[in-house]
Amino acid sequence: MSGVGTVRGQLATAAATAALGRRLGALLRAGDLLVLSGDLGAGKTTLTQGLADGLGVRGPVTSPTFVIARVHPSLRGGPPLVHVDAYRLGSLAEVEDLDLEASAGEAVSVVEWGAGLVEDLAGDRLEIGLLRPHGAGAAAGHPDEVPVEPRSVSLTAHGERWSAVDLAGLLT
């Protein structure tokens, strides 16, 4: 599918998740907003690491759970990556305190756990949902269950920015 809408696919491994990120990262430009959702361990940070590789920004890229946000400058003259983990944020006011609007036009902003909190930052955005299947341990209530593959991914485009992007092609 080309244009605005939703495409769905499967990611067989963590390496496939990172590869999707690299392909997408190569297409990103200043002002892009990506909102990532999925449960713990679904691959949001792995995807962001791939995005960082595709963008050519300085790493290492790790989950900013405790620092909330990290800025990764470009190593090749492109936009920086602003990587936000909104898991610990409980309100719009806390998101506004991060002042993401200040860098939104100059950077690529990736917000993990941002659904319902950051959509107003940009009318044009890409929402990426990652869903991991759970092993038998989940049904038995084991917190240390080992996830199984593949993971499901959905890419939902909003706005004109994404109308010419072949989202389905990113999943091949």
Secondary structure, 3 states (H helix, E strand, C coil): CECCCEEEEEECCHHHHHHHHHHHHCCCCCCCEEEEECCCCCCHHHHHHHHHHHHCECCCCCCCCCCCEEEECECCCCCCEEEEECCCCCCHHHHHHCCCHHHHCCCEEEEECCCCCCHHHCCCEEEEEEECCCCHHHHCCCCCCCCCCCEEEEEEEECHHHCCCEHHHHCC
